[in-house]
Amino acid sequence: MLRLCIAVLGALLIVAPARAQTEVKSPTLDAVKKRGELICGIDTGIPGYAYQDSKGEWQGLDIAYCRAIADAIFGSPAKVKYIGVTSKVRFSVLQSGEIDVLIRDSEHTFIRNTQLGLDEPADNFYTAQTFMVRKSLGVAHTKDLNGATICLLTGTTLETNIADYNRANNIKINTLLFDKPEEAFAAADAGRCDGYTDDGGSVAAARSTMKQPGDWMFLPETIGGLQPLGSFTRMGDEAWTRLVKWVHYAMVAGEVFGVGKANIEQVKASTNDPDTRRLLGLEGDFGKLLGVDNNWGYRIIKDIGNYGEVYDATFGDKGGLGLPRGMNNLYSKGGLMFTPSWH
């Protein structure tokens, strides 16, 4: 009898955790489902990341992530309300609960994770602070900017990086601050400053908006070290943060596993690879562990695309800004993008 009781107790100890894992409790996810749409905080408008096309439709890398999260939850990438927020107020808007997630070309930093109490689910774009100047300025390196005035956004790490660079090199790069990217772009184009600085993706976007893009050049040096950009969620809702994180990894996994929009149906019908099958919802109940259905990964790749496809359409050479993949290539191709194991 004693042996029987021990055996039953042991079985319960083994089974109970597995059952507990399927009980996803997320106030944010519950609120999103009840509302019927995701509220996604994005940039007010910058090519590559988030901008409105000629038809008024939002496009860009960050927009693709908003759509992918909505697709995972609702089975429709269209169930998103976009809220444009400036760099100055983006984090307070998230903290207040006005948005469900912030995906706004924002750098993951120590202070934002600790002092601001925000989670940083995943890095979706790697870059570094870059300078774009007029060719007529006659400078070849960042140190040559002593005395120059550079346009940039307020409320970012850009100011701190320039201040640190000035002090380290005993020079003075002056700054002209703006709340919105489009204002900074226009000021640079109008000659109010000698150049523009931001992360590499944003600088490529800025150049694309100039009246004469060929009049501008990128300086070869970057400052401030590596800048990993990505999504932000409110701390305290781990289940919601996990969902946002694995949406990113699903997009990267699609590229790693060789699954894209064009071949997803063929792969789904024929693959025997366990990881691919779990990604596409054919086994594993992975969706239920995130609080969504098991077809979430399949829908994201079919409707939005894998990471490589999204990059090409936004920053790359297939409809994007023509920015080389570089650090944003897969780890197997010399980049930093990877996916954890799917088991």
MONOR-V697469 format. One record per residue. SS is DSSP state (@ for helix, = for strand, . for the rest). PSI is psi as a letter, one per 30 degrees, with the letter a starting at -180 (NA if undefined). D_LAST is the distance of its C-alpha to the last C-alpha in Angstrom with 2 decimals. Layout:
BEGIN
SS_PSI_D_LAST, SS_PSI_D_LAST
END
This chain:
BEGIN
._e_37.29, @_e_35.86, @_e_33.28, @_e_32.30, @_e_31.90, @_e_29.75, @_e_27.49, @_e_27.21, @_e_26.58, @_e_23.81, @_e_22.14, @_e_22.53, @_e_21.04, @_e_17.87, @_e_17.72, @_e_19.05, @_e_16.23, @_e_13.84, @_e_16.71, @_e_17.41, @_f_14.09, ._f_15.16, ._i_18.49, ._k_18.20, ._j_21.47, ._j_22.49, @_e_26.21, @_e_25.70, @_e_23.47, @_e_25.98, @_e_28.85, @_e_27.47, @_e_26.97, @_e_30.43, @_e_32.02, ._g_30.65, ._l_29.84, =_k_28.01, =_j_30.42, =_k_29.32, =_k_31.37, =_l_32.10, ._l_34.79, ._f_38.26, ._j_38.26, =_k_37.24, ._k_36.49, ._e_33.00, ._e_31.41, =_j_33.16, =_l_36.49, =_k_38.41, ._a_39.48, ._f_42.91, ._g_41.95, ._g_40.82, ._k_37.13, =_k_34.64, =_l_32.82, ._l_30.76, @_e_27.41, @_e_27.33, @_e_28.45, @_e_25.57, @_e_23.14, @_e_25.30, @_e_25.28, @_e_21.52, @_e_21.07, @_e_23.84, @_e_22.38, @_e_19.09, @_e_21.29, @_f_24.28, ._g_23.50, ._k_26.21, ._f_26.23, ._f_29.90, ._i_29.59, =_k_29.98, =_k_32.98, =_k_33.44, =_j_35.31, =_k_36.74, ._k_37.05, ._l_38.84, ._f_37.47, ._e_39.91, ._f_38.64, @_e_34.98, @_e_33.55, @_e_36.18, @_e_35.48, @_e_31.83, @_e_32.89, ._f_35.42, ._g_32.96, ._f_34.72, ._l_31.51, ._e_27.92, =_k_26.38, =_j_28.09, =_i_27.11, =_i_30.27, =_h_30.15, =_k_30.01, =_k_29.26, ._k_26.90, ._l_29.19, @_e_29.68, @_e_32.43, @_e_30.65, @_e_27.70, @_d_30.04, ._e_33.53, ._f_32.64, ._h_29.80, =_k_27.36, =_l_23.61, ._i_22.43, ._e_18.96, ._l_18.55, =_k_20.97, =_f_21.77, =_k_24.92, =_k_26.25, =_a_30.01, =_l_33.05, =_k_36.43, =_k_38.65, =_k_42.36, =_k_44.09, =_l_47.89, =_k_50.81, @_e_51.87, @_f_55.43, @_f_54.58, ._h_54.81, ._l_52.01, ._f_49.57, ._l_47.46, @_e_46.16, @_f_48.78, @_f_51.45, @_g_50.72, ._j_53.05, ._f_55.14, ._l_53.13, =_k_51.80, =_k_48.21, =_k_46.90, =_l_43.60, =_k_41.89, ._l_42.72, ._g_40.26, ._l_37.86, ._f_37.15, @_e_39.31, @_e_42.51, @_e_41.33, @_e_40.21, @_e_43.64, @_e_45.48, @_e_43.66, @_e_44.34, @_e_48.00, @_e_48.45, @_f_46.80, @_g_48.93, ._h_52.10, ._l_52.23, ._j_52.33, ._j_50.13, =_l_51.26, =_k_49.01, =_j_49.65, =_k_47.18, =_l_46.03, ._e_43.89, ._k_42.59, @_e_41.45, @_e_43.91, @_e_46.74, @_e_45.88, @_e_45.61, @_e_49.00, @_e_50.62, @_e_49.54, @_e_50.81, ._f_54.07, ._g_54.70, ._f_54.36, ._l_52.16, ._f_51.73, =_a_48.01, =_k_44.69, =_k_41.68, =_a_38.11, =_l_34.66, @_e_34.71, @_e_33.34, @_e_35.96, @_e_38.70, @_e_37.89, @_e_38.15, @_e_41.43, @_e_42.92, @_f_42.19, @_f_44.37, ._k_47.37, ._e_50.53, ._i_50.69, @_e_47.22, @_f_48.87, @_f_50.91, =_l_47.88, =_l_45.93, =_k_42.91, ._k_43.72, ._f_41.69, ._k_40.77, ._l_38.28, =_l_38.51, =_f_36.37, =_a_33.51, =_k_30.11, =_j_29.52, =_j_25.95, =_l_26.35, =_a_24.04, =_l_23.76, =_k_25.12, =_l_24.66, =_k_26.72, ._k_25.66, ._f_25.21, ._i_22.93, @_e_19.47, @_e_17.90, @_e_19.80, @_e_18.89, @_e_15.13, @_e_15.84, @_e_18.04, @_e_15.62, @_f_12.74, @_e_15.56, @_e_16.39, @_f_13.02, @_e_12.97, @_e_16.40, @_e_15.63, @_e_12.64, @_e_15.21, @_e_17.53, @_e_15.25, ._f_14.24, ._h_17.92, ._k_17.84, ._a_20.82, ._e_23.44, ._e_25.49, ._g_23.07, @_e_20.39, @_e_22.16, @_e_22.54, @_e_18.91, @_e_17.85, @_f_20.44, @_f_19.74, ._k_16.30, ._g_14.62, ._k_11.82, @_e_8.48, @_e_6.99, @_e_10.45, @_e_10.67, @_e_7.96, @_e_9.85, ._g_13.03, ._g_12.56, ._f_13.18, ._l_10.64, ._f_8.25, ._h_10.83, ._e_9.07, ._e_12.68, @_e_14.09, @_f_12.07, @_f_13.89, ._g_17.15, ._a_17.43, ._l_17.16, ._f_14.34, ._g_16.29, @_e_16.18, @_e_14.34, @_e_16.55, @_e_19.60, @_e_19.10, @_e_19.06, @_e_21.81, @_e_24.02, ._e_23.49, ._l_22.05, ._l_19.52, @_e_20.35, @_e_22.72, @_e_24.59, @_e_25.07, @_e_26.28, @_e_28.69, @_f_30.16, @_e_30.72, ._f_31.31, ._a_31.23, ._g_33.77, ._i_33.00, ._f_34.77, ._a_33.84, ._g_35.86, ._g_35.58, ._k_33.74, ._l_31.93, ._e_28.15, @_b_28.74, @_f_26.30, @_g_24.39, ._l_23.46, =_l_20.07, @_e_19.56, @_f_20.12, @_g_23.48, ._g_24.71, ._a_23.45, ._f_21.28, =_k_18.76, ._l_15.12, ._k_11.62, ._l_8.91, ._k_5.72, ._i_3.78, ._NA_0.00
END
